[in-house]
Amino acid sequence: MSLKTFKIDVPERLAQQVEDLVTAGWFANSEELTRLALAEFVQRHPFELQEQFQRDDIQWALSLKDADRSLSW
């Protein structure tokens, strides 16, 4: 399995909660917890994520169309 590295910034309180879970033995390390949390989120919200990506793409396309109109005389 190939892995990709992400760098994330989280609020101090969340970082402490993650550290507490690792220290309590629930997870081997923060990376394991993060991978599990991301995988679970994506599995639970596939349609919402797909819809948001589609809306973002449509908004991007409309902004290009509007920009093209403003250049036309």
mmJSON file of the N, C-alpha and C atoms, coordinates in Angstrom:
{"data_MODEL":{"atom_site":{
"group_PDB":["ATOM","ATOM","ATOM","ATOM","ATOM","ATOM","ATOM","ATOM","ATOM","ATOM","ATOM","ATOM","ATOM","ATOM","ATOM","ATOM","ATOM","ATOM","ATOM","ATOM","ATOM","ATOM","ATOM","ATOM","ATOM","ATOM","ATOM","ATOM","ATOM","ATOM","ATOM","ATOM","ATOM","ATOM","ATOM","ATOM","ATOM","ATOM","ATOM","ATOM","ATOM","ATOM","ATOM","ATOM","ATOM","ATOM","ATOM","ATOM","ATOM","ATOM","ATOM","ATOM","ATOM","ATOM","ATOM","ATOM","ATOM","ATOM","ATOM","ATOM","ATOM","ATOM","ATOM","ATOM","ATOM","ATOM","ATOM","ATOM","ATOM","ATOM","ATOM","ATOM","ATOM","ATOM","ATOM","ATOM","ATOM","ATOM","ATOM","ATOM","ATOM","ATOM","ATOM","ATOM","ATOM","ATOM","ATOM","ATOM","ATOM","ATOM","ATOM","ATOM","ATOM","ATOM","ATOM","ATOM","ATOM","ATOM","ATOM","ATOM","ATOM","ATOM","ATOM","ATOM","ATOM","ATOM","ATOM","ATOM","ATOM","ATOM","ATOM","ATOM","ATOM","ATOM","ATOM","ATOM","ATOM","ATOM","ATOM","ATOM","ATOM","ATOM","ATOM","ATOM","ATOM","ATOM","ATOM","ATOM","ATOM","ATOM","ATOM","ATOM","ATOM","ATOM","ATOM","ATOM","ATOM","ATOM","ATOM","ATOM","ATOM","ATOM","ATOM","ATOM","ATOM","ATOM","ATOM","ATOM","ATOM","ATOM","ATOM","ATOM","ATOM","ATOM","ATOM","ATOM","ATOM","ATOM","ATOM","ATOM","ATOM","ATOM","ATOM","ATOM","ATOM","ATOM","ATOM","ATOM","ATOM","ATOM","ATOM","ATOM","ATOM","ATOM","ATOM","ATOM","ATOM","ATOM","ATOM","ATOM","ATOM","ATOM","ATOM","ATOM","ATOM","ATOM","ATOM","ATOM","ATOM","ATOM","ATOM","ATOM","ATOM","ATOM","ATOM","ATOM","ATOM","ATOM","ATOM","ATOM","ATOM","ATOM","ATOM","ATOM","ATOM","ATOM","ATOM","ATOM","ATOM","ATOM","ATOM","ATOM","ATOM","ATOM","ATOM","ATOM","ATOM","ATOM","ATOM"],
"id":[1,2,3,4,5,6,7,8,9,10,11,12,13,14,15,16,17,18,19,20,21,22,23,24,25,26,27,28,29,30,31,32,33,34,35,36,37,38,39,40,41,42,43,44,45,46,47,48,49,50,51,52,53,54,55,56,57,58,59,60,61,62,63,64,65,66,67,68,69,70,71,72,73,74,75,76,77,78,79,80,81,82,83,84,85,86,87,88,89,90,91,92,93,94,95,96,97,98,99,100,101,102,103,104,105,106,107,108,109,110,111,112,113,114,115,116,117,118,119,120,121,122,123,124,125,126,127,128,129,130,131,132,133,134,135,136,137,138,139,140,141,142,143,144,145,146,147,148,149,150,151,152,153,154,155,156,157,158,159,160,161,162,163,164,165,166,167,168,169,170,171,172,173,174,175,176,177,178,179,180,181,182,183,184,185,186,187,188,189,190,191,192,193,194,195,196,197,198,199,200,201,202,203,204,205,206,207,208,209,210,211,212,213,214,215,216,217,218,219],
"type_symbol":["N","C","C","N","C","C","N","C","C","N","C","C","N","C","C","N","C","C","N","C","C","N","C","C","N","C","C","N","C","C","N","C","C","N","C","C","N","C","C","N","C","C","N","C","C","N","C","C","N","C","C","N","C","C","N","C","C","N","C","C","N","C","C","N","C","C","N","C","C","N","C","C","N","C","C","N","C","C","N","C","C","N","C","C","N","C","C","N","C","C","N","C","C","N","C","C","N","C","C","N","C","C","N","C","C","N","C","C","N","C","C","N","C","C","N","C","C","N","C","C","N","C","C","N","C","C","N","C","C","N","C","C","N","C","C","N","C","C","N","C","C","N","C","C","N","C","C","N","C","C","N","C","C","N","C","C","N","C","C","N","C","C","N","C","C","N","C","C","N","C","C","N","C","C","N","C","C","N","C","C","N","C","C","N","C","C","N","C","C","N","C","C","N","C","C","N","C","C","N","C","C","N","C","C","N","C","C","N","C","C","N","C","C","N","C","C","N","C","C"],
"label_atom_id":["N","CA","C","N","CA","C","N","CA","C","N","CA","C","N","CA","C","N","CA","C","N","CA","C","N","CA","C","N","CA","C","N","CA","C","N","CA","C","N","CA","C","N","CA","C","N","CA","C","N","CA","C","N","CA","C","N","CA","C","N","CA","C","N","CA","C","N","CA","C","N","CA","C","N","CA","C","N","CA","C","N","CA","C","N","CA","C","N","CA","C","N","CA","C","N","CA","C","N","CA","C","N","CA","C","N","CA","C","N","CA","C","N","CA","C","N","CA","C","N","CA","C","N","CA","C","N","CA","C","N","CA","C","N","CA","C","N","CA","C","N","CA","C","N","CA","C","N","CA","C","N","CA","C","N","CA","C","N","CA","C","N","CA","C","N","CA","C","N","CA","C","N","CA","C","N","CA","C","N","CA","C","N","CA","C","N","CA","C","N","CA","C","N","CA","C","N","CA","C","N","CA","C","N","CA","C","N","CA","C","N","CA","C","N","CA","C","N","CA","C","N","CA","C","N","CA","C","N","CA","C","N","CA","C","N","CA","C","N","CA","C","N","CA","C","N","CA","C","N","CA","C","N","CA","C"],
"label_alt_id":[null,null,null,null,null,null,null,null,null,null,null,null,null,null,null,null,null,null,null,null,null,null,null,null,null,null,null,null,null,null,null,null,null,null,null,null,null,null,null,null,null,null,null,null,null,null,null,null,null,null,null,null,null,null,null,null,null,null,null,null,null,null,null,null,null,null,null,null,null,null,null,null,null,null,null,null,null,null,null,null,null,null,null,null,null,null,null,null,null,null,null,null,null,null,null,null,null,null,null,null,null,null,null,null,null,null,null,null,null,null,null,null,null,null,null,null,null,null,null,null,null,null,null,null,null,null,null,null,null,null,null,null,null,null,null,null,null,null,null,null,null,null,null,null,null,null,null,null,null,null,null,null,null,null,null,null,null,null,null,null,null,null,null,null,null,null,null,null,null,null,null,null,null,null,null,null,null,null,null,null,null,null,null,null,null,null,null,null,null,null,null,null,null,null,null,null,null,null,null,null,null,null,null,null,null,null,null,null,null,null,null,null,null,null,null,null,null,null,null],
"label_comp_id":["MET","MET","MET","SER","SER","SER","LEU","LEU","LEU","LYS","LYS","LYS","THR","THR","THR","PHE","PHE","PHE","LYS","LYS","LYS","ILE","ILE","ILE","ASP","ASP","ASP","VAL","VAL","VAL","PRO","PRO","PRO","GLU","GLU","GLU","ARG","ARG","ARG","LEU","LEU","LEU","ALA","ALA","ALA","GLN","GLN","GLN","GLN","GLN","GLN","VAL","VAL","VAL","GLU","GLU","GLU","ASP","ASP","ASP","LEU","LEU","LEU","VAL","VAL","VAL","THR","THR","THR","ALA","ALA","ALA","GLY","GLY","GLY","TRP","TRP","TRP","PHE","PHE","PHE","ALA","ALA","ALA","ASN","ASN","ASN","SER","SER","SER","GLU","GLU","GLU","GLU","GLU","GLU","LEU","LEU","LEU","THR","THR","THR","ARG","ARG","ARG","LEU","LEU","LEU","ALA","ALA","ALA","LEU","LEU","LEU","ALA","ALA","ALA","GLU","GLU","GLU","PHE","PHE","PHE","VAL","VAL","VAL","GLN","GLN","GLN","ARG","ARG","ARG","HIS","HIS","HIS","PRO","PRO","PRO","PHE","PHE","PHE","GLU","GLU","GLU","LEU","LEU","LEU","GLN","GLN","GLN","GLU","GLU","GLU","GLN","GLN","GLN","PHE","PHE","PHE","GLN","GLN","GLN","ARG","ARG","ARG","ASP","ASP","ASP","ASP","ASP","ASP","ILE","ILE","ILE","GLN","GLN","GLN","TRP","TRP","TRP","ALA","ALA","ALA","LEU","LEU","LEU","SER","SER","SER","LEU","LEU","LEU","LYS","LYS","LYS","ASP","ASP","ASP","ALA","ALA","ALA","ASP","ASP","ASP","ARG","ARG","ARG","SER","SER","SER","LEU","LEU","LEU","SER","SER","SER","TRP","TRP","TRP"],
"label_asym_id":["A","A","A","A","A","A","A","A","A","A","A","A","A","A","A","A","A","A","A","A","A","A","A","A","A","A","A","A","A","A","A","A","A","A","A","A","A","A","A","A","A","A","A","A","A","A","A","A","A","A","A","A","A","A","A","A","A","A","A","A","A","A","A","A","A","A","A","A","A","A","A","A","A","A","A","A","A","A","A","A","A","A","A","A","A","A","A","A","A","A","A","A","A","A","A","A","A","A","A","A","A","A","A","A","A","A","A","A","A","A","A","A","A","A","A","A","A","A","A","A","A","A","A","A","A","A","A","A","A","A","A","A","A","A","A","A","A","A","A","A","A","A","A","A","A","A","A","A","A","A","A","A","A","A","A","A","A","A","A","A","A","A","A","A","A","A","A","A","A","A","A","A","A","A","A","A","A","A","A","A","A","A","A","A","A","A","A","A","A","A","A","A","A","A","A","A","A","A","A","A","A","A","A","A","A","A","A","A","A","A","A","A","A","A","A","A","A","A","A"],
"label_entity_id":["1","1","1","1","1","1","1","1","1","1","1","1","1","1","1","1","1","1","1","1","1","1","1","1","1","1","1","1","1","1","1","1","1","1","1","1","1","1","1","1","1","1","1","1","1","1","1","1","1","1","1","1","1","1","1","1","1","1","1","1","1","1","1","1","1","1","1","1","1","1","1","1","1","1","1","1","1","1","1","1","1","1","1","1","1","1","1","1","1","1","1","1","1","1","1","1","1","1","1","1","1","1","1","1","1","1","1","1","1","1","1","1","1","1","1","1","1","1","1","1","1","1","1","1","1","1","1","1","1","1","1","1","1","1","1","1","1","1","1","1","1","1","1","1","1","1","1","1","1","1","1","1","1","1","1","1","1","1","1","1","1","1","1","1","1","1","1","1","1","1","1","1","1","1","1","1","1","1","1","1","1","1","1","1","1","1","1","1","1","1","1","1","1","1","1","1","1","1","1","1","1","1","1","1","1","1","1","1","1","1","1","1","1","1","1","1","1","1","1"],
"label_seq_id":[1,1,1,2,2,2,3,3,3,4,4,4,5,5,5,6,6,6,7,7,7,8,8,8,9,9,9,10,10,10,11,11,11,12,12,12,13,13,13,14,14,14,15,15,15,16,16,16,17,17,17,18,18,18,19,19,19,20,20,20,21,21,21,22,22,22,23,23,23,24,24,24,25,25,25,26,26,26,27,27,27,28,28,28,29,29,29,30,30,30,31,31,31,32,32,32,33,33,33,34,34,34,35,35,35,36,36,36,37,37,37,38,38,38,39,39,39,40,40,40,41,41,41,42,42,42,43,43,43,44,44,44,45,45,45,46,46,46,47,47,47,48,48,48,49,49,49,50,50,50,51,51,51,52,52,52,53,53,53,54,54,54,55,55,55,56,56,56,57,57,57,58,58,58,59,59,59,60,60,60,61,61,61,62,62,62,63,63,63,64,64,64,65,65,65,66,66,66,67,67,67,68,68,68,69,69,69,70,70,70,71,71,71,72,72,72,73,73,73],
"pdbx_PDB_ins_code":[null,null,null,null,null,null,null,null,null,null,null,null,null,null,null,null,null,null,null,null,null,null,null,null,null,null,null,null,null,null,null,null,null,null,null,null,null,null,null,null,null,null,null,null,null,null,null,null,null,null,null,null,null,null,null,null,null,null,null,null,null,null,null,null,null,null,null,null,null,null,null,null,null,null,null,null,null,null,null,null,null,null,null,null,null,null,null,null,null,null,null,null,null,null,null,null,null,null,null,null,null,null,null,null,null,null,null,null,null,null,null,null,null,null,null,null,null,null,null,null,null,null,null,null,null,null,null,null,null,null,null,null,null,null,null,null,null,null,null,null,null,null,null,null,null,null,null,null,null,null,null,null,null,null,null,null,null,null,null,null,null,null,null,null,null,null,null,null,null,null,null,null,null,null,null,null,null,null,null,null,null,null,null,null,null,null,null,null,null,null,null,null,null,null,null,null,null,null,null,null,null,null,null,null,null,null,null,null,null,null,null,null,null,null,null,null,null,null,null],
"Cartn_x":[0.848,0.0,0.893,0.603,1.329,0.682,1.49,0.969,1.341,0.47,0.719,0.741,1.639,1.774,1.004,0.249,-0.458,0.088,0.192,0.546,-0.702,-1.144,-2.358,-2.09,-2.808,-2.793,-4.143,-4.111,-5.346,-5.323,-6.504,-6.553,-5.864,-5.314,-4.577,-5.439,-6.699,-7.578,-7.73,-7.907,-8.027,-6.719,-5.605,-4.304,-4.138,-4.596,-4.506,-5.392,-6.579,-7.478,-6.861,-6.24,-5.568,-4.444,-3.632,-2.522,-3.031,-4.138,-4.716,-5.161,-5.768,-6.207,-5.025,-3.957,-2.75,-2.127,-2.02,-1.435,-2.245,-3.576,-4.445,-4.385,-3.71,-3.549,-4.611,-5.488,-6.522,-5.941,-4.86,-4.196,-2.694,-1.994,-0.536,0.136,-0.446,0.115,-0.933,-0.616,-1.587,-1.847,-0.865,-1.061,-2.123,-2.084,-3.085,-4.483,-4.627,-5.92,-6.392,-5.506,-5.865,-6.306,-5.564,-5.953,-7.337,-7.579,-8.877,-9.992,-9.764,-10.785,-11.11,-10.094,-10.336,-11.085,-10.662,-11.328,-12.786,-13.062,-14.44,-15.279,-14.719,-15.453,-15.815,-14.854,-15.099,-16.124,-16.066,-17.031,-18.434,-18.549,-19.868,-20.505,-19.716,-20.227,-19.896,-20.008,-19.589,-20.45,-21.762,-22.633,-22.513,-22.395,-22.229,-20.925,-19.862,-18.574,-18.632,-19.237,-19.348,-20.164,-21.257,-22.09,-21.315,-20.558,-19.778,-18.722,-18.051,-17.062,-17.72,-18.907,-19.614,-20.013,-20.494,-20.859,-19.632,-18.503,-17.264,-16.85,-16.962,-16.615,-17.545,-18.832,-19.795,-19.502,-19.234,-18.909,-17.663,-16.667,-15.434,-15.737,-16.539,-16.873,-17.659,-18.584,-19.359,-18.475,-17.496,-16.588,-15.766,-15.393,-14.68,-15.579,-16.833,-17.791,-18.014,-18.165,-18.35,-17.118,-15.952,-14.715,-14.613,-15.043,-15.016,-15.98,-17.146,-18.134,-17.603,-16.907,-16.412,-15.317,-14.678,-13.645,-14.249,-15.469,-16.13,-16.74,-16.725,-17.262,-18.5],
"Cartn_y":[-1.176,0.0,1.239,2.141,3.405,4.425,5.202,6.212,7.606,8.547,9.957,10.69,11.626,12.378,13.679,13.971,15.239,15.956,17.256,18.066,18.85,18.715,19.416,20.21,21.288,22.073,21.877,21.593,21.39,22.278,22.605,23.387,22.636,23.38,22.791,21.79,22.115,21.213,19.868,19.886,18.638,17.856,18.548,17.881,17.197,17.848,17.26,16.027,16.087,14.935,13.753,14.024,12.971,12.379,13.23,12.769,11.928,12.348,11.593,10.197,10.093,8.789,7.874,8.444,7.662,7.207,8.123,7.795,6.72,6.775,5.786,4.426,4.376,3.103,2.781,3.726,3.483,3.405,4.127,4.141,4.066,3.506,3.384,4.75,5.644,6.991,7.888,9.169,10.118,9.854,9.327,9.026,7.947,6.927,5.861,6.42,7.251,7.86,8.719,9.504,10.385,9.588,8.528,7.683,7.082,6.577,5.966,7.007,8.172,9.224,9.678,9.859,10.265,9.185,7.941,6.839,6.735,6.855,6.768,7.929,9.125,10.289,10.102,9.693,9.516,8.414,7.337,6.248,6.669,7.502,7.918,9.026,9.775,10.948,10.961,9.839,9.839,10.729,10.722,11.493,12.986,13.348,14.754,15.297,14.496,14.926,15.052,14.065,14.106,15.324,15.587,16.73,18.035,18.144,19.363,19.545,18.462,18.555,19.015,18.489,18.889,20.359,20.809,22.223,23.118,22.7,23.47,23.55,22.431,22.413,23.316,23.269,24.114,25.585,25.923,27.302,27.774,26.904,27.238,27.498,26.612,26.767,28.058,28.366,29.599,30.832,30.766,31.912,32.123,31.035,31.162,31.775,31.337,31.861,33.355,33.758,35.167,35.988,35.429,36.128,36.311,35.271,35.356,36.411,36.516,37.523,38.927,39.114,40.454,40.89,39.922,40.248,40.503,40.005,40.189,41.584,42.141,43.511,43.46],
"Cartn_z":[0.0,0.0,0.0,-0.89,-0.984,-0.055,0.621,1.544,1.066,1.293,0.996,2.325,2.465,3.702,3.614,4.668,4.806,6.036,5.946,7.108,7.466,8.721,9.139,10.408,10.551,11.778,12.451,13.739,14.492,15.729,16.234,17.466,18.614,19.538,20.662,21.439,21.632,22.392,21.692,20.374,19.623,19.677,19.548,19.639,20.995,22.051,23.385,23.503,22.918,22.951,22.207,21.08,20.32,21.161,21.746,22.586,23.753,24.359,25.474,25.037,23.86,23.356,23.067,22.525,22.258,23.577,24.516,25.815,26.535,26.384,27.022,26.328,25.197,24.503,23.469,23.177,22.176,20.771,20.536,19.231,19.446,18.465,18.574,18.505,17.684,17.533,16.88,16.764,16.204,14.725,14.016,12.593,12.407,13.268,13.178,13.422,14.435,14.737,13.563,13.004,11.888,10.671,10.325,9.181,9.394,10.597,10.895,10.829,11.4,11.398,9.979,9.155,7.761,6.993,7.144,6.444,6.857,8.146,8.623,8.106,8.119,7.617,6.149,5.345,3.909,3.673,4.438,4.276,4.69,5.699,6.188,5.355,4.623,3.914,2.419,1.728,0.319,-0.573,-0.363,-1.243,-0.971,0.306,0.64,0.066,0.159,-0.375,-1.893,-2.552,-4.008,-4.443,-3.745,-4.086,-3.898,-2.827,-2.592,-3.671,-4.064,-5.136,-6.439,-6.717,-7.929,-7.875,-6.725,-6.581,-6.762,-6.185,-6.334,-7.802,-8.517,-9.942,-10.751,-10.447,-11.156,-10.887,-9.631,-9.282,-10.018,-10.094,-10.815,-12.294,-12.903,-14.321,-14.557,-13.668,-13.814,-13.664,-12.795,-12.639,-13.906,-14.575,-15.852,-16.917,-16.929,-17.898,-17.664,-16.392,-16.059,-16.43,-16.209,-16.551,-18.065,-18.799,-20.265,-20.763,-20.145,-20.537,-20.303,-19.208,-18.889,-19.864,-20.522,-21.514,-22.894,-23.105,-24.402,-24.478,-25.667,-25.851,-26.628],
"occupancy":[1.0,1.0,1.0,1.0,1.0,1.0,1.0,1.0,1.0,1.0,1.0,1.0,1.0,1.0,1.0,1.0,1.0,1.0,1.0,1.0,1.0,1.0,1.0,1.0,1.0,1.0,1.0,1.0,1.0,1.0,1.0,1.0,1.0,1.0,1.0,1.0,1.0,1.0,1.0,1.0,1.0,1.0,1.0,1.0,1.0,1.0,1.0,1.0,1.0,1.0,1.0,1.0,1.0,1.0,1.0,1.0,1.0,1.0,1.0,1.0,1.0,1.0,1.0,1.0,1.0,1.0,1.0,1.0,1.0,1.0,1.0,1.0,1.0,1.0,1.0,1.0,1.0,1.0,1.0,1.0,1.0,1.0,1.0,1.0,1.0,1.0,1.0,1.0,1.0,1.0,1.0,1.0,1.0,1.0,1.0,1.0,1.0,1.0,1.0,1.0,1.0,1.0,1.0,1.0,1.0,1.0,1.0,1.0,1.0,1.0,1.0,1.0,1.0,1.0,1.0,1.0,1.0,1.0,1.0,1.0,1.0,1.0,1.0,1.0,1.0,1.0,1.0,1.0,1.0,1.0,1.0,1.0,1.0,1.0,1.0,1.0,1.0,1.0,1.0,1.0,1.0,1.0,1.0,1.0,1.0,1.0,1.0,1.0,1.0,1.0,1.0,1.0,1.0,1.0,1.0,1.0,1.0,1.0,1.0,1.0,1.0,1.0,1.0,1.0,1.0,1.0,1.0,1.0,1.0,1.0,1.0,1.0,1.0,1.0,1.0,1.0,1.0,1.0,1.0,1.0,1.0,1.0,1.0,1.0,1.0,1.0,1.0,1.0,1.0,1.0,1.0,1.0,1.0,1.0,1.0,1.0,1.0,1.0,1.0,1.0,1.0,1.0,1.0,1.0,1.0,1.0,1.0,1.0,1.0,1.0,1.0,1.0,1.0,1.0,1.0,1.0,1.0,1.0,1.0],
"B_iso_or_equiv":[0.0,0.0,0.0,0.0,0.0,0.0,0.0,0.0,0.0,0.0,0.0,0.0,0.0,0.0,0.0,0.0,0.0,0.0,0.0,0.0,0.0,0.0,0.0,0.0,0.0,0.0,0.0,0.0,0.0,0.0,0.0,0.0,0.0,0.0,0.0,0.0,0.0,0.0,0.0,0.0,0.0,0.0,0.0,0.0,0.0,0.0,0.0,0.0,0.0,0.0,0.0,0.0,0.0,0.0,0.0,0.0,0.0,0.0,0.0,0.0,0.0,0.0,0.0,0.0,0.0,0.0,0.0,0.0,0.0,0.0,0.0,0.0,0.0,0.0,0.0,0.0,0.0,0.0,0.0,0.0,0.0,0.0,0.0,0.0,0.0,0.0,0.0,0.0,0.0,0.0,0.0,0.0,0.0,0.0,0.0,0.0,0.0,0.0,0.0,0.0,0.0,0.0,0.0,0.0,0.0,0.0,0.0,0.0,0.0,0.0,0.0,0.0,0.0,0.0,0.0,0.0,0.0,0.0,0.0,0.0,0.0,0.0,0.0,0.0,0.0,0.0,0.0,0.0,0.0,0.0,0.0,0.0,0.0,0.0,0.0,0.0,0.0,0.0,0.0,0.0,0.0,0.0,0.0,0.0,0.0,0.0,0.0,0.0,0.0,0.0,0.0,0.0,0.0,0.0,0.0,0.0,0.0,0.0,0.0,0.0,0.0,0.0,0.0,0.0,0.0,0.0,0.0,0.0,0.0,0.0,0.0,0.0,0.0,0.0,0.0,0.0,0.0,0.0,0.0,0.0,0.0,0.0,0.0,0.0,0.0,0.0,0.0,0.0,0.0,0.0,0.0,0.0,0.0,0.0,0.0,0.0,0.0,0.0,0.0,0.0,0.0,0.0,0.0,0.0,0.0,0.0,0.0,0.0,0.0,0.0,0.0,0.0,0.0,0.0,0.0,0.0,0.0,0.0,0.0],
"pdbx_formal_charge":[null,null,null,null,null,null,null,null,null,null,null,null,null,null,null,null,null,null,null,null,null,null,null,null,null,null,null,null,null,null,null,null,null,null,null,null,null,null,null,null,null,null,null,null,null,null,null,null,null,null,null,null,null,null,null,null,null,null,null,null,null,null,null,null,null,null,null,null,null,null,null,null,null,null,null,null,null,null,null,null,null,null,null,null,null,null,null,null,null,null,null,null,null,null,null,null,null,null,null,null,null,null,null,null,null,null,null,null,null,null,null,null,null,null,null,null,null,null,null,null,null,null,null,null,null,null,null,null,null,null,null,null,null,null,null,null,null,null,null,null,null,null,null,null,null,null,null,null,null,null,null,null,null,null,null,null,null,null,null,null,null,null,null,null,null,null,null,null,null,null,null,null,null,null,null,null,null,null,null,null,null,null,null,null,null,null,null,null,null,null,null,null,null,null,null,null,null,null,null,null,null,null,null,null,null,null,null,null,null,null,null,null,null,null,null,null,null,null,null],
"auth_seq_id":[1,1,1,2,2,2,3,3,3,4,4,4,5,5,5,6,6,6,7,7,7,8,8,8,9,9,9,10,10,10,11,11,11,12,12,12,13,13,13,14,14,14,15,15,15,16,16,16,17,17,17,18,18,18,19,19,19,20,20,20,21,21,21,22,22,22,23,23,23,24,24,24,25,25,25,26,26,26,27,27,27,28,28,28,29,29,29,30,30,30,31,31,31,32,32,32,33,33,33,34,34,34,35,35,35,36,36,36,37,37,37,38,38,38,39,39,39,40,40,40,41,41,41,42,42,42,43,43,43,44,44,44,45,45,45,46,46,46,47,47,47,48,48,48,49,49,49,50,50,50,51,51,51,52,52,52,53,53,53,54,54,54,55,55,55,56,56,56,57,57,57,58,58,58,59,59,59,60,60,60,61,61,61,62,62,62,63,63,63,64,64,64,65,65,65,66,66,66,67,67,67,68,68,68,69,69,69,70,70,70,71,71,71,72,72,72,73,73,73],
"auth_comp_id":["MET","MET","MET","SER","SER","SER","LEU","LEU","LEU","LYS","LYS","LYS","THR","THR","THR","PHE","PHE","PHE","LYS","LYS","LYS","ILE","ILE","ILE","ASP","ASP","ASP","VAL","VAL","VAL","PRO","PRO","PRO","GLU","GLU","GLU","ARG","ARG","ARG","LEU","LEU","LEU","ALA","ALA","ALA","GLN","GLN","GLN","GLN","GLN","GLN","VAL","VAL","VAL","GLU","GLU","GLU","ASP","ASP","ASP","LEU","LEU","LEU","VAL","VAL","VAL","THR","THR","THR","ALA","ALA","ALA","GLY","GLY","GLY","TRP","TRP","TRP","PHE","PHE","PHE","ALA","ALA","ALA","ASN","ASN","ASN","SER","SER","SER","GLU","GLU","GLU","GLU","GLU","GLU","LEU","LEU","LEU","THR","THR","THR","ARG","ARG","ARG","LEU","LEU","LEU","ALA","ALA","ALA","LEU","LEU","LEU","ALA","ALA","ALA","GLU","GLU","GLU","PHE","PHE","PHE","VAL","VAL","VAL","GLN","GLN","GLN","ARG","ARG","ARG","HIS","HIS","HIS","PRO","PRO","PRO","PHE","PHE","PHE","GLU","GLU","GLU","LEU","LEU","LEU","GLN","GLN","GLN","GLU","GLU","GLU","GLN","GLN","GLN","PHE","PHE","PHE","GLN","GLN","GLN","ARG","ARG","ARG","ASP","ASP","ASP","ASP","ASP","ASP","ILE","ILE","ILE","GLN","GLN","GLN","TRP","TRP","TRP","ALA","ALA","ALA","LEU","LEU","LEU","SER","SER","SER","LEU","LEU","LEU","LYS","LYS","LYS","ASP","ASP","ASP","ALA","ALA","ALA","ASP","ASP","ASP","ARG","ARG","ARG","SER","SER","SER","LEU","LEU","LEU","SER","SER","SER","TRP","TRP","TRP"],
"auth_asym_id":["A","A","A","A","A","A","A","A","A","A","A","A","A","A","A","A","A","A","A","A","A","A","A","A","A","A","A","A","A","A","A","A","A","A","A","A","A","A","A","A","A","A","A","A","A","A","A","A","A","A","A","A","A","A","A","A","A","A","A","A","A","A","A","A","A","A","A","A","A","A","A","A","A","A","A","A","A","A","A","A","A","A","A","A","A","A","A","A","A","A","A","A","A","A","A","A","A","A","A","A","A","A","A","A","A","A","A","A","A","A","A","A","A","A","A","A","A","A","A","A","A","A","A","A","A","A","A","A","A","A","A","A","A","A","A","A","A","A","A","A","A","A","A","A","A","A","A","A","A","A","A","A","A","A","A","A","A","A","A","A","A","A","A","A","A","A","A","A","A","A","A","A","A","A","A","A","A","A","A","A","A","A","A","A","A","A","A","A","A","A","A","A","A","A","A","A","A","A","A","A","A","A","A","A","A","A","A","A","A","A","A","A","A","A","A","A","A","A","A"],
"auth_atom_id":["N","CA","C","N","CA","C","N","CA","C","N","CA","C","N","CA","C","N","CA","C","N","CA","C","N","CA","C","N","CA","C","N","CA","C","N","CA","C","N","CA","C","N","CA","C","N","CA","C","N","CA","C","N","CA","C","N","CA","C","N","CA","C","N","CA","C","N","CA","C","N","CA","C","N","CA","C","N","CA","C","N","CA","C","N","CA","C","N","CA","C","N","CA","C","N","CA","C","N","CA","C","N","CA","C","N","CA","C","N","CA","C","N","CA","C","N","CA","C","N","CA","C","N","CA","C","N","CA","C","N","CA","C","N","CA","C","N","CA","C","N","CA","C","N","CA","C","N","CA","C","N","CA","C","N","CA","C","N","CA","C","N","CA","C","N","CA","C","N","CA","C","N","CA","C","N","CA","C","N","CA","C","N","CA","C","N","CA","C","N","CA","C","N","CA","C","N","CA","C","N","CA","C","N","CA","C","N","CA","C","N","CA","C","N","CA","C","N","CA","C","N","CA","C","N","CA","C","N","CA","C","N","CA","C","N","CA","C","N","CA","C","N","CA","C","N","CA","C","N","CA","C","N","CA","C"],
"pdbx_PDB_model_num":[1,1,1,1,1,1,1,1,1,1,1,1,1,1,1,1,1,1,1,1,1,1,1,1,1,1,1,1,1,1,1,1,1,1,1,1,1,1,1,1,1,1,1,1,1,1,1,1,1,1,1,1,1,1,1,1,1,1,1,1,1,1,1,1,1,1,1,1,1,1,1,1,1,1,1,1,1,1,1,1,1,1,1,1,1,1,1,1,1,1,1,1,1,1,1,1,1,1,1,1,1,1,1,1,1,1,1,1,1,1,1,1,1,1,1,1,1,1,1,1,1,1,1,1,1,1,1,1,1,1,1,1,1,1,1,1,1,1,1,1,1,1,1,1,1,1,1,1,1,1,1,1,1,1,1,1,1,1,1,1,1,1,1,1,1,1,1,1,1,1,1,1,1,1,1,1,1,1,1,1,1,1,1,1,1,1,1,1,1,1,1,1,1,1,1,1,1,1,1,1,1,1,1,1,1,1,1,1,1,1,1,1,1,1,1,1,1,1,1]
}}}
